[in-house]
């Protein structure tokens, strides 16, 4: 599996830990900053536009080593999982707090997971975060309900040379949102790359494109990594994605690659999506890359 946007470990400061646990809603009701965590991060983000309306209240919190982690809400759109959380601590993490890899969210039955997120400081002692992860299941069979565990283990600040370890452990489950799948199965290609947009799935919080690509052995000999990013707009001029990718995996060292990309909820009134794949052929490790632009695929949206 190909992993993206995972955090990098910093220096370690080890301390004794004790843990206590409690649940919402009684606790959350006493903490004003827990209301609408997403709004603190970026309330203009298209991907999170309807998160608050359609997510599930999780309501779990644990304190360990002077740091309280609170899981607020989560949603599973059938492909991606989005989780909002908050942190309260008297430790001085400065402006940037990170969760140490590889202690990420774990999805039962998944053979791999990719994802990313951010943690935003909102006061001297409080942070809010949101994470999006894409589990990869065997034969691309996504279950109707999923079980998620999260054992953060530690949070760190590179600027303050600080890491706080703790004993936090969470477990919760989510049901899949209802969605409509629109089959596309349209292929665009250059000499060495063939890209097929297989389908688009629409839910109340997301629009997920499912794709597959095949590259030639000759291209892989010159550029060992070939993965797509996307430019996505609609017929009204809204921009959903500009040179960004998603997640996926290759069973044969890059010759074939299957993946998904979430572009967020579609704006009302749009009747077409224009999806342009751009292949990033790379030497990896910052050694150089080229871009291979493919023709756009136009998807007529069902009314």
C-alpha positions as CSV (number, residue, x, y, z in Angstrom):
1,X,0.0,0.0,0.0
2,X,1.1,3.6,-0.6
3,X,1.0,5.8,2.5
4,X,0.6,9.5,2.3
5,X,0.8,12.5,4.6
6,X,1.9,10.6,7.7
7,X,3.5,12.6,10.6
8,X,7.3,12.4,11.3
9,X,8.6,11.5,14.7
10,X,10.5,14.1,16.8
11,X,12.6,13.9,20.0
12,X,11.2,11.9,22.9
13,X,10.6,13.1,26.4
14,X,9.2,10.2,28.5
15,X,7.1,10.7,31.6
16,X,5.0,8.7,33.9
17,X,1.4,8.3,32.8
18,X,-2.0,7.8,34.4
19,X,-5.3,7.6,32.5
20,X,-8.8,8.4,33.3
21,X,-11.8,8.2,31.0
22,X,-15.2,9.8,30.7
23,X,-17.9,10.3,28.1
24,X,-20.0,13.0,26.6
25,X,-22.5,14.6,26.5
26,X,-22.3,15.9,30.1
27,X,-18.6,16.6,29.9
28,X,-18.7,18.2,26.4
29,X,-21.6,20.5,27.4
30,X,-19.2,22.2,29.9
31,X,-16.6,22.9,27.2
32,X,-17.7,25.7,24.8
33,X,-14.8,25.2,22.4
34,X,-16.0,21.6,21.7
35,X,-19.0,23.0,19.8
36,X,-18.4,22.7,16.1
37,X,-14.7,21.7,16.1
38,X,-14.5,22.0,12.3
39,X,-15.3,25.7,12.4
40,X,-12.0,26.4,14.2
41,X,-10.0,24.7,11.4
42,X,-11.5,26.2,8.2
43,X,-15.2,26.6,7.7
44,X,-14.7,27.3,4.1
45,X,-13.3,23.8,3.3
46,X,-15.6,22.1,0.8
47,X,-14.7,18.6,2.2
48,X,-16.0,19.5,5.6
49,X,-19.0,21.6,4.5
50,X,-21.7,19.3,5.7
51,X,-19.6,17.3,8.2
52,X,-21.4,18.7,11.3
53,X,-24.9,17.9,9.9
54,X,-24.3,14.3,8.9
55,X,-21.6,13.1,11.3
56,X,-22.1,10.8,14.3
57,X,-21.6,12.1,17.9
58,X,-18.8,10.0,19.3
59,X,-18.4,11.6,22.7
60,X,-15.3,10.0,24.2
61,X,-12.5,11.6,26.3
62,X,-9.5,10.4,28.2
63,X,-6.9,12.2,30.3
64,X,-3.3,11.0,30.7
65,X,-0.1,12.7,31.8
66,X,-1.8,16.1,32.0
67,X,-3.3,15.9,28.5
68,X,-7.0,15.3,27.7
69,X,-8.0,14.0,24.3
70,X,-11.6,14.2,23.3
71,X,-13.2,12.6,20.2
72,X,-16.0,14.8,19.0
73,X,-17.7,13.5,15.8
74,X,-17.0,11.1,12.9
75,X,-18.5,10.1,9.6
76,X,-17.9,7.2,7.2
77,X,-19.0,7.9,3.6
78,X,-18.3,4.4,2.3
79,X,-14.8,5.2,1.3
80,X,-13.3,7.8,3.7
81,X,-13.5,8.3,7.4
82,X,-13.4,11.8,8.9
83,X,-12.9,12.3,12.7
84,X,-12.9,15.6,14.6
85,X,-11.2,15.8,18.0
86,X,-10.0,18.3,20.6
87,X,-7.1,18.4,23.0
88,X,-6.6,20.3,26.3
89,X,-3.3,20.4,28.1
90,X,-1.1,22.6,30.3
91,X,2.1,21.4,28.5
92,X,3.6,24.1,26.3
93,X,3.4,22.8,22.7
94,X,3.6,26.2,21.1
95,X,1.8,26.9,17.8
96,X,2.2,23.4,16.3
97,X,1.2,20.1,17.8
98,X,1.5,16.7,16.0
99,X,0.5,13.2,16.7
100,X,3.4,10.8,16.4
101,X,3.4,8.2,13.7
102,X,2.7,5.3,13.4
103,X,0.1,5.5,16.1
104,X,-2.8,6.4,13.7
105,X,-6.4,5.4,13.5
106,X,-6.8,1.7,12.8
107,X,-9.7,0.2,10.9
108,X,-10.6,-3.4,11.6
109,X,-10.2,-5.6,8.5
110,X,-8.3,-3.0,6.5
111,X,-5.1,-4.2,4.8
112,X,-3.7,-0.6,4.7
113,X,-4.7,2.9,5.5
114,X,-3.7,6.3,4.1
115,X,-4.7,9.7,5.3
116,X,-3.8,13.0,6.8
117,X,-5.1,15.8,8.9
118,X,-4.3,18.9,11.0
119,X,-4.2,20.1,14.6
120,X,-4.9,23.8,15.1
121,X,-4.2,25.8,18.2
122,X,-7.1,27.9,19.4
123,X,-5.8,29.1,22.8
124,X,-2.8,28.6,25.1
125,X,-4.1,25.3,26.4
126,X,-6.5,24.1,23.7
127,X,-6.2,22.5,20.2
128,X,-8.7,21.1,17.8
129,X,-8.0,18.6,15.1
130,X,-9.6,16.8,12.1
131,X,-8.3,13.7,10.4
132,X,-9.4,12.0,7.2
133,X,-8.3,8.4,6.5
134,X,-9.0,6.0,3.7
135,X,-8.9,2.3,4.6
136,X,-8.0,-0.2,1.9
137,X,-9.9,-3.4,2.0
138,X,-9.2,-6.6,0.1
139,X,-10.9,-6.8,-3.3
140,X,-12.1,-3.2,-2.7
141,X,-15.1,-4.5,-0.7
142,X,-16.1,-1.7,1.7
143,X,-18.3,-2.9,4.7
144,X,-21.5,-1.3,5.7
145,X,-20.2,-0.6,9.2
146,X,-16.7,-0.3,10.4
147,X,-14.9,-0.5,13.8
148,X,-12.1,2.0,14.5
149,X,-9.5,2.2,17.3
150,X,-7.1,5.0,18.1
151,X,-4.2,4.8,20.5
152,X,-2.3,8.0,20.1
153,X,0.5,7.2,22.5
154,X,2.1,10.6,22.2
155,X,1.9,14.2,20.9
156,X,4.9,16.3,20.1
157,X,6.1,19.8,19.1
158,X,9.2,20.2,17.0
159,X,9.5,23.9,17.7
160,X,9.5,23.4,21.5
161,X,11.4,20.1,21.4
162,X,8.7,18.4,23.4
163,X,6.9,15.1,23.3
164,X,4.3,14.0,25.9
165,X,3.5,10.3,26.0
166,X,0.2,9.0,27.5
167,X,-2.1,6.1,27.9
168,X,-5.1,7.0,25.6
169,X,-7.1,4.4,23.9
170,X,-10.4,4.8,22.0
171,X,-12.8,2.4,20.1
172,X,-15.9,3.3,18.2
173,X,-18.0,2.1,15.2
174,X,-19.6,3.9,12.3
175,X,-22.4,3.1,9.9
176,X,-21.9,3.8,6.2
177,X,-23.8,6.8,4.8
178,X,-26.2,6.1,2.0
179,X,-24.9,7.1,-1.4
180,X,-25.5,6.9,-5.1
181,X,-23.0,5.4,-7.4
182,X,-22.8,6.7,-11.0
183,X,-20.8,4.4,-13.3
184,X,-18.5,6.1,-15.8
185,X,-15.9,3.7,-17.2
186,X,-14.2,6.2,-19.4
187,X,-10.6,5.9,-20.4
188,X,-8.0,8.6,-21.4
189,X,-4.5,7.8,-22.3
190,X,-1.1,8.9,-23.5
191,X,1.6,6.7,-25.0
192,X,2.7,5.2,-21.7
193,X,-0.3,5.8,-19.3
194,X,-3.9,4.6,-19.5
195,X,-6.3,6.1,-16.9
196,X,-9.9,4.9,-16.4
197,X,-12.4,6.8,-14.3
198,X,-14.6,3.9,-13.1
199,X,-17.3,5.6,-11.1
200,X,-18.3,8.5,-9.0
201,X,-20.1,8.0,-5.6
202,X,-22.2,10.8,-4.1
203,X,-23.1,11.1,-0.5
204,X,-24.3,14.0,1.7
205,X,-20.8,14.9,2.7
206,X,-18.6,13.7,-0.2
207,X,-18.0,13.0,-3.8
208,X,-15.6,10.1,-4.3
209,X,-14.1,9.2,-7.7
210,X,-12.8,5.7,-8.2
211,X,-10.2,5.1,-10.8
212,X,-7.6,2.6,-12.1
213,X,-4.5,3.3,-14.2
214,X,-2.0,1.2,-16.1
215,X,1.5,2.3,-17.0
216,X,4.1,0.7,-19.3
217,X,7.2,-1.1,-18.1
218,X,9.3,1.4,-20.2
219,X,7.9,4.4,-18.2
220,X,8.5,2.7,-14.9
221,X,12.1,1.9,-15.8
222,X,12.7,5.6,-16.2
223,X,10.3,6.9,-13.5
224,X,9.7,4.3,-10.7
225,X,6.7,6.1,-9.3
226,X,3.7,7.2,-11.4
227,X,0.6,8.4,-9.5
228,X,-2.2,10.8,-10.5
229,X,-3.3,14.2,-9.1
230,X,-6.4,15.9,-10.3
231,X,-7.8,19.2,-11.4
232,X,-11.6,19.1,-10.8
233,X,-14.1,21.8,-11.7
234,X,-17.8,22.0,-12.6
235,X,-19.6,23.7,-15.4
236,X,-20.4,26.7,-13.1
237,X,-16.7,27.3,-12.5
238,X,-16.3,26.0,-9.0
239,X,-12.9,24.5,-8.2
240,X,-13.0,21.3,-6.1
241,X,-9.4,20.2,-6.6
242,X,-6.3,21.7,-8.1
243,X,-3.3,19.5,-8.4
244,X,-4.1,17.2,-5.4
245,X,-4.3,13.5,-5.2
246,X,-6.0,10.8,-3.1
247,X,-5.0,7.4,-1.9
248,X,-4.6,4.0,-3.5
249,X,-2.4,0.9,-3.9
250,X,-0.6,-1.1,-6.4
251,X,-0.3,-4.9,-6.3
252,X,2.5,-5.1,-8.9
253,X,5.0,-2.4,-8.0
254,X,3.3,0.4,-9.8
255,X,2.3,-1.1,-13.2
256,X,-1.4,-0.9,-12.2
257,X,-2.7,1.5,-9.6
258,X,-6.2,1.6,-8.1
259,X,-7.3,4.6,-6.0
260,X,-10.0,6.9,-4.7
261,X,-10.1,10.7,-4.3
262,X,-12.7,12.7,-2.4
263,X,-13.5,16.1,-3.9
264,X,-16.1,17.1,-1.3
265,X,-19.8,17.8,-1.8
266,X,-20.9,19.2,-5.2
267,X,-22.2,22.7,-5.4
268,X,-26.0,23.1,-6.0
269,X,-26.9,23.8,-9.6
270,X,-23.9,22.1,-11.2
271,X,-24.7,19.7,-14.1
272,X,-21.2,18.5,-15.1
273,X,-17.9,17.6,-13.4
274,X,-14.7,18.1,-15.4
275,X,-12.0,15.8,-14.1
276,X,-8.5,16.1,-15.5
277,X,-5.9,13.5,-14.3
278,X,-2.3,14.7,-14.3
279,X,0.3,11.9,-13.8
280,X,3.3,12.6,-11.6
281,X,6.1,10.5,-12.8
282,X,8.8,10.7,-10.1
283,X,12.3,9.4,-9.2
284,X,11.1,9.8,-5.6
285,X,13.0,11.2,-2.6
286,X,13.1,14.6,-4.2
287,X,15.3,13.5,-7.1
288,X,13.0,14.9,-9.8
289,X,9.7,14.4,-11.5
290,X,7.7,15.2,-14.7
291,X,4.0,15.8,-15.2
292,X,2.0,14.0,-17.9
293,X,-1.3,15.7,-18.6
294,X,-4.2,13.6,-19.8
295,X,-7.4,14.7,-21.4
296,X,-10.3,15.7,-19.2
297,X,-13.2,13.4,-18.5
298,X,-16.6,15.1,-18.4
299,X,-19.2,13.5,-16.2
300,X,-22.8,14.5,-16.7
301,X,-24.4,14.7,-13.2
302,X,-27.7,12.9,-12.8
303,X,-30.5,15.0,-11.5
